[in-house]
Amino acid sequence: MMLRQFSQLTISVLGRLGQGHDYVNMRTHPEARQIAGVIILRPNEPLFFANAERILTQARASILNAGGTLHTVILSLEESPDLDSSSLECLHDFFGFVGGKGLRLLLARLKDPVYDIMKNNIAPDFPADSLSALSVAEAVHLALADKSTINHPAEQPTGE
């Protein structure tokens, strides 16, 4: 039963609740608002061999459906205390997808073992500053502060 639950396709798009630091599932909290130019995704189950590909496929679809002028994808891995080789491979492919779209990827809420695995297995192909234990709110702040370093000439500044 646990394998069946963990292998189900579940990912949330997060939005900010009011003007605070809380980021919640926008489907269950319709009052939450997305940050302009940023999509925040959170797998609701730990990533592992049976669900990583399907969850990250849903993440890709969420990015493609977001439209607009995205500049940053934040992936919160708070539910993943560890990663297996299948999950790492899927994340590596996901990094390539996001980078291929000209977007910045920030990983938030990494546990220490996941950070170490990611740093040693993914970071050579991806900026190390994208891997962090930052909270989602801190990752959003970083995304908005560093927005000017991303080459999106058609993008208009947004007020926050």
N, C-alpha and C positions, 0 to 999 in steps of 0.2 A: 504494500500500500504506500509506503514511504517513497519507493522508487517511482511509482505512478504519479504521486503528487509532485515530486521534484522534477519529473520529466514533462509536466504540463507547461504550456507556453504562457508565461506570465511576466509582463514587464509593465512598469508604470511610467507615465510621463508626469513629472513633478512640476508644480508651480508654487509661487510664493504666496503665503497666507498673509494678507494685509501688508504692512510695511516692515514686518519682523524678519526673523532669521529662520522661520519654519518653512520647510518645503514639503508639500504633501501631494498625494495622488490627486490629480485634477479630475479624475473620473468620479471619485467619491467626495471631493470637496470642490464643487463648481465655483465657489467664490475665489479659489486660488487662481493666480494669474501667471502666465508664462512670461519670462524675462525676454525682452526684445533681442533677437539675434542669438539666443541661447536655447538649446533644448536639453533638458535634464531627464535622463533615463535611469531607472532603477529596476534591475531584476528583482522580483519578489521572492525568489528562491536562490539558494546557493548554486553557482555555476558548477556543473560537473559533466562528465562525458555524455550522460543521457539527455541533457537539456541545453547545453551551451550553444550548439549550432542553431537550434530553433529559437532560443531567446535572442541571440544576436541577429538572426534574420528578422525578427520582429523589430529590433532596434533599428536596423537598416530601413525597414518600411516606415517607421516613425519619422526618421530623418527625411526620407524622400517625401513623405506626406506633409512635413512641416512647411515646406515652401518658404516664401519670404526671403529674407536676407540673413540666413543663419551664418554665424561665424564660428560658433563653438558648440561642441557636443560635450556634455558632462555625463559620465557614466559612473553612478554610485554603486560600488561593490560591497556595501555594508553587510549584505547577506551572505557573502562568500568568505569564510574564514580561511580557506585553502583552495588551491586550484590543482587540477590534474592536467596531464599532458594534452588531453583533448580540448579542455577549456583554454589552455594557453594557445593552442593552434588556432582555435576559433577567435580568440582575442587578437592574435596577430593578424589574421585576415580582416577583422573588424577595423583595426588600426589602419590597414592599407585602404580599406573602403573609405573611411572618414578622410584620410589624407588625400585620397584620389579626388574627393569632392572639394578639396581646397579648404577644409574645415580644420579647426584645432580640436583635439581631443584631450580632455582632462579627466583623469580617473580620481574619484573622490572616495573617502571613507575606506581606504585600503588598510586591512589588518597587517601587522608586521610580517607574518609569513608570506602573505600575498605580495606585499611590497618587495620583499627580497627576491621572490620568484620572478616577478615582473621585471625588476631591475636587471637581473642576471640573464633573462631569456628574451625580453622584448626591447628593452631600452636601447640596445645598440642601433636599432632601426627607428627609434622613436625618441623624441626629446625627453630627457629624464625629468624635467620639470612638469611633465604631464602625469607623473606617477606620484601620488601623495596621499597622506592620511587626512588631508583637508576635509573639513565639513563641506556639505553642499553649499552653504552660504558663503564660506571662504572661497570655494571654487568659482562661484558666480562672481564674487568680487574680483578675483584674479582674471576671469574671462573678460569682464568689462574694463578693467584697468589696462589689460594688455591688448585690447581690441585694436588699438591703433597700430600695433606691430604686425597685424595680419593684412595682407594685400587684398583688399576688397574695394577697388576704386569707386564702384557704383553705389556702395552702401552709404546711407545717410546716418549721421549720428543720432542716437536716441537719448531722450532724457530719462533719468532714473532718479 
